[in-house]
Amino acid sequence: MIENADLIFILSHIFQLLGWAFLPLLMLPIMYFLFSKNQFLKSLSFGIVSTIDTFNYYIGEIVKWLLPLMVLTISFSIFALSIFGKSWTKLFETSEYFHASVIMLGAASTLLAGKHVRVDIFYSKMNNISRSLVEIIGFYSLLLPVCIIILWNSQSFVRSSWMILEGSSEIDGIKGEFLLKTLIPIFSVLMIIQGLSISLRAVMYILRHEKPLLPLNFDDTFINENSFK
C-alpha cells in the first residue's frame, strides 16, 4: 500500500519528467525562425499559440472574479472586528488566498494582455520588428531563466508541504497552506508558456506569417503592419 508521502514523491517526479519532456518545445521560436518554410512547424506553432492564449485568457477571466470576493472578505473582517470585536482567522486568511490566487494565476493573462509594467524609455519608440526582437530576447534571457529558477527552487518545499498537508500556523486557520504554496510552480509554468506564445507571435510577425487572433478586447503588440523598417 502506497502511503501519502510516497505517492507525493512519485507524483513530483512524474511532473518533473513531464517538465523535462516539455523543455525542447521552448526552442520552438528559434526552430520556427530558422525553418520558416516547414509547414509542420508553422502549423504546430500556430496551434500552440492559439491554445496557450485561449487557456491563459480563460484562467484570467475566472480569477478576476476573486477580486470582489477578496474585497468583501476584507471588508467583512474589518466590520466584524470594529463593530462586534470579533476576528475570524479563516475569514482573514481567505482574503489572503484570494489575493495570492489572483496574482499568481492572473499574471500570465496579464502578460498576454500586455499590461505588465514596462520600465524603459526605448520600447515605446521602437518599430514592431524591434519590439518583436525585444520580446524574443527578453523571453530567453530574462523570463525563462527566472521562471525556471523559481520552479526548480520551489519544488522541494512544495513537495514537503504536500507530504504533511501543511496548514495554517494558526490553530483556527485554513488547513490549506500546501495549496497556497502550489501556486508558485503553477505561476512559473503559466508564465513560461505565455512567454513562449508571445515569442512565437513575434517570430510570426518578423516572418510576416499569419498570427492567431487574440482573445476579445486584447491588443496585439505587433499590430501596425506598416512598421517594417
Backbone as JSON, one array per atom type, in Angstrom:
{
  "sequence": "MIENADLIFILSHIFQLLGWAFLPLLMLPIMYFLFSKNQFLKSLSFGIVSTIDTFNYYIGEIVKWLLPLMVLTISFSIFALSIFGKSWTKLFETSEYFHASVIMLGAASTLLAGKHVRVDIFYSKMNNISRSLVEIIGFYSLLLPVCIIILWNSQSFVRSSWMILEGSSEIDGIKGEFLLKTLIPIFSVLMIIQGLSISLRAVMYILRHEKPLLPLNFDDTFINENSFK",
  "N": [[0.85, -1.2, 0.0], [0.62, 2.16, -0.92], [1.81, 4.92, 0.8], [0.81, 8.31, 1.74], [2.99, 10.13, 1.61], [4.8, 8.75, -0.01], [3.32, 8.6, -2.37], [3.09, 11.32, -3.07], [5.78, 11.86, -3.5], [6.31, 10.24, -5.73], [4.53, 11.36, -7.62], [5.59, 13.94, -7.8], [8.0, 13.46, -9.09], [7.05, 12.5, -11.49], [5.84, 14.8, -12.54], [8.14, 16.29, -12.78], [9.53, 14.88, -14.76], [7.76, 15.28, -16.88], [8.15, 17.99, -17.2], [10.82, 18.07, -18.1], [10.41, 16.76, -20.5], [8.9, 18.62, -21.84], [10.68, 20.63, -22.26], [12.22, 20.8, -24.77], [10.34, 22.03, -26.46], [10.5, 24.67, -25.86], [12.38, 25.72, -27.47], [11.13, 26.18, -29.79], [10.4, 28.76, -31.0], [12.9, 29.59, -32.05], [13.52, 27.46, -33.76], [11.38, 27.67, -35.51], [11.9, 30.13, -36.68], [14.31, 29.59, -38.01], [13.61, 27.55, -39.74], [11.46, 28.43, -41.42], [9.89, 27.77, -43.6], [8.94, 25.3, -43.2], [6.11, 23.44, -43.08], [5.0, 21.86, -41.08], [6.15, 22.84, -38.67], [5.12, 25.4, -38.81], [2.32, 25.0, -38.63], [2.23, 23.7, -36.16], [3.24, 25.68, -34.43], [1.31, 27.69, -34.76], [-0.95, 26.38, -33.71], [-0.11, 25.93, -31.04], [0.26, 28.55, -30.05], [-2.37, 29.56, -30.25], [-3.72, 27.79, -28.52], [-2.41, 28.18, -26.0], [-2.85, 30.94, -25.55], [-5.66, 31.06, -25.44], [-6.14, 29.37, -23.26], [-4.81, 30.69, -21.06], [-6.19, 33.07, -21.17], [-8.82, 32.39, -20.37], [-8.31, 31.47, -17.8], [-7.57, 33.89, -16.62], [-10.03, 35.22, -16.89], [-11.56, 33.78, -15.1], [-10.24, 34.02, -12.56], [-10.42, 36.73, -12.09], [-12.8, 37.23, -10.88], [-12.34, 36.68, -8.3], [-11.42, 38.96, -7.14], [-13.56, 40.86, -6.32], [-14.61, 39.18, -4.35], [-12.47, 39.0, -2.6], [-12.33, 41.66, -1.71], [-14.8, 41.81, -0.38], [-14.49, 39.91, 1.7], [-12.37, 41.04, 3.16], [-13.53, 43.49, 3.87], [-15.71, 42.62, 5.41], [-14.33, 41.36, 7.48], [-13.04, 43.54, 8.7], [-15.29, 45.03, 9.42], [-16.61, 43.27, 11.22], [-14.7, 43.1, 13.24], [-14.52, 45.76, 14.08], [-17.16, 46.48, 14.85], [-18.31, 44.32, 16.31], [-16.19, 43.33, 17.68], [-15.01, 40.94, 17.06], [-12.9, 38.5, 15.6], [-12.25, 36.54, 12.82], [-10.12, 34.11, 11.99], [-10.02, 32.35, 9.8], [-11.59, 33.67, 7.93], [-10.1, 35.98, 7.47], [-7.75, 34.82, 6.46], [-8.77, 33.7, 4.18], [-9.09, 35.87, 2.46], [-6.41, 36.36, 1.95], [-5.76, 34.07, 0.52], [-7.36, 34.46, -1.75], [-6.15, 36.79, -2.73], [-3.5, 35.92, -3.3], [-4.08, 33.99, -5.24], [-5.19, 35.5, -7.34], [-3.0, 37.06, -8.14], [-0.93, 35.15, -8.73], [-2.12, 33.32, -10.5], [-3.25, 34.98, -12.35], [-1.21, 36.38, -13.54], [-0.04, 35.49, -15.97], [-2.13, 35.84, -17.78], [-2.31, 38.59, -17.67], [0.15, 39.23, -18.78], [-0.31, 38.3, -21.36], [-2.21, 40.18, -22.14], [-0.6, 42.34, -22.32], [-0.18, 44.08, -20.19], [1.66, 44.21, -18.18], [3.99, 46.1, -16.25], [6.23, 48.17, -17.96], [9.36, 49.24, -17.59], [11.01, 51.28, -19.24], [12.65, 53.34, -21.71], [12.8, 53.04, -24.32], [11.31, 51.04, -25.66], [8.66, 51.87, -26.35], [9.15, 53.58, -28.43], [10.08, 52.05, -30.44], [9.99, 50.38, -33.66], [7.82, 47.76, -34.89], [9.24, 45.47, -35.64], [11.6, 45.68, -34.17], [10.47, 45.6, -31.63], [9.5, 43.01, -31.66], [11.9, 41.55, -31.67], [12.87, 42.3, -29.17], [10.96, 41.08, -27.52], [11.48, 38.37, -28.02], [14.21, 38.08, -27.27], [13.99, 38.94, -24.62], [12.4, 36.93, -23.56], [14.07, 34.62, -23.65], [16.34, 35.46, -22.26], [15.55, 36.6, -19.83], [12.75, 36.16, -18.77], [12.34, 33.3, -19.07], [14.73, 32.06, -17.81], [14.46, 33.08, -15.13], [11.93, 32.11, -14.33], [12.36, 29.36, -14.51], [14.28, 29.02, -12.52], [12.74, 29.75, -10.26], [10.83, 27.72, -10.41], [12.41, 25.43, -10.1], [13.6, 25.81, -7.57], [11.38, 25.87, -5.94], [10.21, 23.4, -5.9], [11.01, 21.51, -3.94], [10.16, 22.45, -1.35], [7.46, 22.7, -1.82], [6.75, 20.06, -2.36], [7.37, 18.94, 0.14], [5.5, 20.28, 1.69], [3.11, 19.25, 0.7], [3.4, 16.6, 1.47], [2.95, 16.58, 4.21], [0.55, 17.74, 4.26], [0.36, 20.53, 4.82], [-0.88, 23.07, 6.96], [-2.39, 26.13, 8.18], [-0.48, 28.24, 10.41], [-1.88, 29.16, 12.5], [-4.18, 28.02, 14.98], [-6.93, 27.97, 14.47], [-6.94, 28.4, 11.77], [-6.95, 28.19, 8.1], [-6.6, 24.99, 6.74], [-4.86, 24.66, 4.48], [-2.37, 25.35, 3.5], [-0.56, 24.07, 1.89], [-1.77, 24.1, -0.6], [-1.66, 26.79, -1.2], [1.08, 27.22, -1.48], [1.53, 25.72, -3.73], [0.78, 27.34, -5.76], [3.02, 28.71, -6.56], [4.86, 27.12, -8.28], [2.94, 26.71, -10.28], [2.44, 29.31, -11.17], [4.95, 29.84, -12.35], [5.01, 27.99, -14.48], [2.79, 28.82, -16.03], [3.61, 31.39, -16.76], [5.9, 30.79, -18.26], [4.86, 29.33, -20.47], [3.22, 31.29, -21.55], [5.06, 33.24, -22.21], [6.42, 31.8, -24.16], [4.42, 31.65, -26.11], [4.12, 34.38, -26.79], [6.65, 34.88, -27.83], [6.61, 33.22, -30.07], [4.59, 34.5, -31.52], [5.95, 36.85, -32.04], [7.99, 35.95, -33.74], [6.4, 35.1, -35.86], [5.45, 37.56, -36.68], [7.82, 38.83, -37.57], [8.45, 37.18, -39.71], [6.35, 37.71, -41.28], [4.13, 36.08, -41.25], [0.85, 34.66, -40.92], [-0.89, 35.3, -37.89], [-2.43, 33.8, -34.98], [-5.68, 34.9, -33.92], [-6.07, 37.21, -31.26], [-7.63, 36.92, -27.97], [-10.88, 38.42, -27.36], [-10.97, 41.95, -27.03], [-8.28, 42.21, -26.43], [-5.23, 43.76, -27.07], [-3.06, 43.61, -29.87], [0.39, 43.35, -29.69], [1.99, 43.61, -31.9], [0.72, 45.14, -34.01], [0.76, 47.09, -35.96], [1.0, 46.98, -39.2], [2.49, 48.43, -40.98], [4.97, 49.02, -40.1], [7.38, 47.86, -40.77], [10.76, 48.1, -40.99]],
  "CA": [[0.0, 0.0, 0.0], [1.42, 3.38, -1.03], [1.45, 5.96, 1.74], [0.65, 9.63, 1.15], [4.3, 10.72, 1.32], [5.36, 8.05, -1.17], [2.54, 9.0, -3.54], [3.5, 12.68, -3.41], [7.15, 11.77, -4.03], [6.2, 9.68, -7.09], [3.87, 12.36, -8.47], [6.51, 15.06, -8.04], [8.97, 13.04, -10.09], [6.33, 12.42, -12.76], [5.74, 16.18, -13.03], [9.49, 16.72, -13.17], [9.81, 14.25, -16.06], [6.95, 15.99, -17.87], [8.82, 19.26, -17.43], [11.98, 17.81, -18.96], [9.9, 16.4, -21.83], [8.38, 19.85, -22.46], [11.78, 21.57, -22.44], [12.58, 21.06, -26.18], [9.37, 22.91, -27.1], [10.88, 26.06, -25.6], [13.24, 26.14, -28.58], [10.3, 26.26, -30.99], [10.53, 30.03, -31.72], [14.16, 29.61, -32.8], [13.38, 26.49, -34.84], [10.42, 28.22, -36.47], [12.58, 31.2, -37.41], [15.34, 29.01, -38.88], [12.97, 26.69, -40.75], [10.17, 29.09, -41.57], [9.11, 27.2, -44.69], [8.46, 23.99, -42.79], [4.68, 23.55, -42.81], [4.69, 21.24, -39.79], [6.49, 23.8, -37.62], [4.19, 26.52, -38.92], [1.03, 24.56, -38.09], [2.43, 23.42, -34.74], [3.38, 26.96, -33.74], [0.0, 28.34, -34.8], [-1.81, 25.69, -32.76], [0.38, 26.15, -29.68], [-0.05, 29.94, -29.68], [-3.82, 29.66, -30.07], [-4.1, 27.03, -27.32], [-1.89, 28.84, -24.81], [-3.54, 32.22, -25.36], [-7.04, 30.78, -25.01], [-6.07, 28.79, -21.92], [-4.5, 31.73, -20.07], [-7.27, 34.06, -21.19], [-9.94, 31.93, -19.55], [-7.86, 31.49, -16.41], [-7.7, 35.28, -16.19], [-11.45, 35.54, -16.78], [-12.07, 33.13, -13.89], [-9.66, 34.53, -11.32], [-10.76, 38.13, -11.86], [-13.97, 37.27, -10.0], [-11.88, 36.57, -6.91], [-11.15, 40.31, -6.63], [-14.66, 41.34, -5.48], [-14.73, 38.31, -3.17], [-11.41, 39.42, -1.69], [-12.76, 42.93, -1.1], [-15.89, 41.52, 0.54], [-13.98, 39.23, 2.9], [-11.6, 42.02, 3.94], [-14.48, 44.46, 4.42], [-16.48, 41.96, 6.47], [-13.42, 41.14, 8.61], [-12.87, 44.84, 9.38], [-16.6, 45.38, 10.0], [-16.85, 42.4, 12.37], [-13.75, 43.46, 14.3], [-14.82, 47.11, 14.57], [-18.49, 46.56, 15.44], [-18.58, 43.25, 17.27], [-14.97, 42.96, 18.39], [-14.7, 39.54, 16.76], [-11.98, 38.29, 14.48], [-12.25, 35.17, 12.33], [-8.86, 33.85, 11.3], [-10.28, 31.72, 8.5], [-12.1, 34.69, 7.02], [-8.97, 36.83, 7.11], [-6.84, 34.05, 5.62], [-9.44, 33.51, 2.89], [-8.74, 37.03, 1.62], [-5.03, 36.15, 1.52], [-5.8, 33.04, -0.53], [-7.89, 35.12, -2.95], [-5.12, 37.72, -3.2], [-2.41, 35.14, -3.9], [-4.58, 33.32, -6.44], [-5.34, 36.5, -8.4], [-1.67, 37.46, -8.63], [-0.15, 34.05, -9.28], [-2.81, 32.71, -11.63], [-3.61, 36.0, -13.33], [-0.02, 37.06, -14.1], [0.15, 35.11, -17.37], [-3.18, 36.51, -18.55], [-1.9, 39.99, -17.72], [1.23, 39.27, -19.77], [-0.97, 38.16, -22.66], [-2.87, 41.45, -22.44], [0.41, 43.39, -22.44], [-0.42, 45.05, -19.13], [2.74, 44.26, -17.19], [4.69, 47.39, -16.27], [7.49, 48.2, -18.71], [10.18, 50.37, -17.15], [12.04, 51.55, -20.23], [12.42, 54.56, -22.48], [13.08, 52.71, -25.71], [10.34, 50.11, -26.27], [7.51, 52.57, -26.93], [9.58, 54.29, -29.64], [10.58, 51.09, -31.42], [9.05, 49.81, -34.63], [7.35, 46.44, -34.45], [10.3, 44.48, -35.82], [12.46, 45.81, -32.99], [9.69, 45.1, -30.49], [9.48, 41.55, -31.78], [13.21, 41.06, -31.23], [12.93, 42.51, -27.72], [10.14, 40.05, -26.89], [12.17, 37.08, -28.13], [15.41, 38.13, -26.42], [13.54, 39.03, -23.24], [11.91, 35.61, -23.13], [15.17, 33.68, -23.44], [17.38, 35.97, -21.35], [15.01, 37.03, -18.55], [11.57, 35.46, -18.27], [12.55, 31.86, -18.99], [15.66, 31.68, -16.73], [13.92, 33.41, -13.81], [10.83, 31.19, -14.01], [12.94, 28.03, -14.3], [14.89, 29.06, -11.19], [11.64, 29.7, -9.29], [10.23, 26.39, -10.5], [13.36, 24.44, -9.57], [13.8, 26.02, -6.14], [10.13, 25.72, -5.18], [9.68, 22.04, -5.93], [11.3, 20.75, -2.72], [9.3, 22.82, -0.23], [6.07, 22.39, -2.2], [6.6, 18.62, -2.14], [7.34, 18.72, 1.59], [4.23, 20.81, 2.19], [2.07, 18.29, 0.34], [3.6, 15.35, 2.22], [2.36, 16.72, 5.54], [-0.69, 18.51, 4.09], [0.61, 21.68, 5.69], [-1.96, 24.01, 7.17], [-2.06, 27.43, 8.77], [0.22, 28.23, 11.7], [-2.91, 29.46, 13.5], [-4.97, 26.84, 15.33], [-8.24, 28.03, 13.81], [-6.74, 28.87, 10.41], [-7.27, 27.29, 6.99], [-5.65, 23.89, 6.62], [-4.58, 24.5, 3.05], [-1.13, 26.05, 3.16], [0.09, 23.34, 0.79], [-2.38, 24.57, -1.84], [-1.16, 28.14, -1.44], [2.46, 27.1, -1.96], [1.49, 25.12, -5.06], [0.6, 28.42, -6.73], [4.33, 29.19, -7.02], [5.26, 26.45, -9.53], [1.91, 26.94, -11.3], [2.75, 30.63, -11.71], [6.13, 29.74, -13.23], [4.64, 27.27, -15.7], [1.9, 29.67, -16.82], [4.41, 32.47, -17.32], [6.78, 30.23, -19.28], [4.13, 29.01, -21.7], [2.74, 32.53, -22.16], [6.24, 33.83, -22.84], [6.64, 31.03, -25.39], [3.4, 32.08, -27.07], [4.45, 35.74, -27.25], [7.85, 34.76, -28.68], [6.18, 32.66, -31.36], [3.9, 35.59, -32.22], [6.97, 37.79, -32.51], [8.62, 35.33, -34.91], [5.41, 35.16, -36.95], [5.41, 38.93, -37.19], [9.05, 39.07, -38.32], [8.38, 36.42, -40.97], [5.12, 38.15, -41.96], [3.19, 34.97, -41.32], [-0.43, 34.89, -40.24], [-0.88, 35.01, -36.46], [-3.76, 33.52, -34.43], [-6.36, 36.05, -33.35], [-6.05, 37.32, -29.81], [-8.96, 36.96, -27.36], [-11.62, 39.66, -27.49], [-10.55, 43.13, -26.25], [-6.85, 42.2, -26.18], [-4.5, 44.46, -28.13], [-1.88, 42.93, -30.42], [1.62, 44.13, -29.56], [2.58, 43.8, -33.22], [-0.5, 45.36, -34.8], [0.98, 48.05, -37.04], [1.6, 46.24, -40.31], [3.28, 49.34, -41.82], [6.16, 49.44, -39.36], [8.57, 47.11, -41.17], [11.82, 49.03, -41.39]],
  "C": [[0.88, 1.25, 0.0], [0.92, 4.42, -0.05], [1.41, 7.31, 1.04], [1.98, 10.25, 0.74], [4.94, 10.08, 0.09], [4.65, 8.45, -2.46], [2.94, 10.39, -4.02], [4.89, 12.68, -4.04], [7.13, 11.25, -5.48], [5.61, 10.7, -8.05], [4.8, 13.52, -8.79], [7.55, 14.71, -9.09], [8.32, 12.88, -11.47], [6.22, 13.81, -13.38], [7.09, 16.7, -13.49], [9.87, 16.14, -14.53], [9.01, 14.91, -17.18], [7.58, 17.34, -18.22], [10.03, 19.11, -18.34], [11.54, 17.48, -20.39], [9.42, 17.64, -22.59], [9.51, 20.79, -22.87], [12.15, 21.83, -23.91], [11.61, 22.0, -26.89], [9.72, 24.39, -26.9], [11.81, 26.61, -26.68], [12.44, 26.35, -29.86], [10.39, 27.61, -31.71], [11.8, 30.1, -32.58], [14.08, 28.66, -34.0], [12.45, 27.02, -35.93], [11.07, 29.31, -37.32], [13.58, 30.63, -38.42], [14.74, 28.19, -40.02], [11.55, 27.19, -41.01], [9.29, 28.5, -42.66], [8.57, 25.81, -44.36], [7.0, 24.09, -42.35], [4.29, 22.93, -41.47], [4.97, 22.2, -38.64], [5.53, 24.98, -37.62], [2.84, 26.17, -38.3], [1.12, 24.31, -36.59], [2.49, 24.71, -33.94], [2.05, 27.69, -33.66], [-0.93, 27.72, -33.76], [-1.42, 25.93, -31.32], [0.03, 27.55, -29.2], [-1.54, 30.09, -29.38], [-4.27, 28.98, -28.79], [-3.67, 27.73, -26.04], [-2.64, 30.13, -24.52], [-4.96, 32.02, -24.86], [-7.06, 30.27, -23.58], [-5.83, 29.86, -20.86], [-5.56, 32.82, -20.03], [-8.41, 33.64, -20.27], [-9.56, 31.79, -18.08], [-7.99, 32.9, -15.84], [-9.14, 35.69, -15.99], [-12.06, 34.94, -15.51], [-11.56, 33.81, -12.63], [-10.0, 35.99, -11.06], [-11.96, 38.28, -10.94], [-13.58, 37.06, -8.54], [-11.62, 37.94, -6.3], [-12.31, 40.87, -5.81], [-14.86, 40.49, -4.24], [-13.67, 38.67, -2.13], [-11.79, 40.7, -0.96], [-13.85, 42.69, -0.07], [-15.4, 40.87, 1.83], [-13.17, 40.18, 3.78], [-12.54, 43.01, 4.61], [-15.26, 43.86, 5.58], [-15.61, 41.72, 7.69], [-13.24, 42.42, 9.41], [-14.16, 45.24, 10.09], [-16.86, 44.57, 11.27], [-15.94, 42.76, 13.54], [-14.1, 44.8, 14.92], [-16.14, 47.17, 15.33], [-18.69, 45.55, 16.56], [-17.35, 42.82, 18.07], [-14.57, 41.52, 18.17], [-13.79, 39.46, 15.54], [-11.99, 36.81, 14.1], [-11.0, 34.95, 11.48], [-9.08, 33.27, 9.9], [-10.77, 32.73, 7.48], [-10.97, 35.59, 6.53], [-8.02, 36.09, 6.16], [-7.45, 33.77, 4.24], [-9.11, 34.65, 1.93], [-7.3, 36.91, 1.12], [-4.95, 35.11, 0.4], [-6.31, 33.63, -1.84], [-6.83, 36.02, -3.58], [-4.0, 36.97, -3.93], [-2.85, 34.49, -5.21], [-4.7, 34.29, -7.61], [-3.99, 36.85, -9.0], [-0.97, 36.32, -9.36], [-0.8, 33.4, -10.5], [-3.14, 33.71, -12.73], [-2.43, 36.68, -14.0], [0.17, 36.75, -15.58], [-0.89, 35.76, -18.27], [-2.87, 37.99, -18.71], [-0.77, 40.19, -18.73], [0.67, 39.17, -21.18], [-1.61, 39.47, -23.09], [-1.88, 42.59, -22.61], [0.31, 44.46, -21.38], [0.61, 45.0, -18.0], [3.49, 45.59, -17.35], [6.0, 47.26, -17.04], [8.26, 49.45, -18.3], [11.31, 50.56, -18.16], [11.68, 52.82, -21.0], [12.6, 54.31, -23.98], [11.94, 51.95, -26.39], [9.21, 50.84, -26.98], [7.86, 53.28, -28.24], [10.05, 53.34, -30.75], [9.52, 50.76, -32.46], [8.77, 48.37, -34.22], [8.35, 45.32, -34.68], [11.22, 44.49, -34.61], [11.75, 45.3, -31.74], [9.65, 43.57, -30.49], [10.78, 40.94, -31.28], [13.37, 41.2, -29.72], [12.14, 41.42, -26.99], [10.85, 38.7, -26.91], [13.39, 37.03, -27.21], [15.02, 38.17, -24.95], [13.05, 37.7, -22.7], [13.07, 34.69, -22.78], [16.2, 34.16, -22.42], [16.86, 36.33, -19.97], [13.87, 36.14, -18.05], [11.81, 33.97, -18.06], [13.53, 31.46, -17.88], [15.1, 31.92, -15.33], [12.83, 32.42, -13.41], [11.33, 29.77, -13.78], [13.59, 27.96, -12.92], [13.82, 28.97, -10.1], [11.04, 28.3, -9.24], [11.13, 25.34, -9.84], [13.5, 24.57, -8.05], [12.54, 25.79, -5.31], [9.7, 24.27, -5.05], [9.89, 21.28, -4.62], [10.36, 21.14, -1.58], [7.82, 22.64, -0.56], [5.8, 20.91, -1.98], [6.52, 18.3, -0.65], [6.02, 19.17, 2.19], [3.08, 19.86, 1.88], [2.19, 17.01, 1.15], [2.95, 15.4, 3.6], [1.02, 17.43, 5.49], [-0.68, 19.73, 5.0], [-0.57, 22.63, 5.75], [-1.47, 25.31, 7.77], [-1.31, 27.26, 10.08], [-0.73, 28.57, 12.84], [-3.78, 28.22, 13.73], [-6.29, 26.8, 14.57], [-8.13, 28.54, 12.37], [-7.11, 27.83, 9.36], [-6.18, 26.22, 6.85], [-5.31, 23.61, 5.16], [-3.34, 25.25, 2.61], [-0.41, 25.38, 1.98], [-0.49, 23.75, -0.57], [-1.85, 25.95, -2.22], [0.26, 28.09, -2.02], [2.52, 26.51, -3.38], [1.31, 26.18, -6.14], [1.94, 28.9, -7.3], [4.8, 28.47, -8.28], [4.22, 26.63, -10.64], [2.13, 28.29, -11.98], [3.9, 30.55, -12.71], [5.78, 29.07, -14.55], [3.77, 28.14, -16.61], [2.66, 30.81, -17.48], [5.32, 31.97, -18.44], [6.02, 29.96, -20.58], [3.58, 30.27, -22.36], [3.89, 33.28, -22.83], [6.59, 33.13, -24.14], [5.68, 31.48, -26.48], [3.73, 33.46, -27.66], [5.68, 35.71, -28.16], [7.5, 34.21, -30.05], [5.43, 33.7, -32.18], [4.9, 36.58, -32.81], [7.67, 37.25, -33.76], [7.67, 35.38, -36.11], [5.34, 36.55, -37.55], [6.64, 39.23, -38.05], [9.01, 38.39, -39.69], [7.17, 36.81, -41.82], [4.16, 36.99, -42.21], [1.91, 35.34, -40.58], [-0.33, 34.47, -38.78], [-2.3, 34.67, -36.0], [-4.37, 34.79, -33.85], [-6.25, 36.03, -31.84], [-7.47, 37.27, -29.27], [-9.58, 38.35, -27.47], [-11.1, 40.72, -26.53], [-9.07, 43.12, -25.87], [-6.15, 42.85, -27.37], [-3.29, 43.65, -28.57], [-0.67, 43.85, -30.32], [2.2, 44.49, -30.92], [1.45, 44.06, -34.23], [-0.28, 46.26, -36.0], [1.72, 47.38, -38.19], [2.46, 47.12, -41.21], [4.61, 49.72, -41.17], [7.39, 48.62, -39.69], [9.63, 48.08, -41.68], [13.16, 48.31, -41.34]]
}
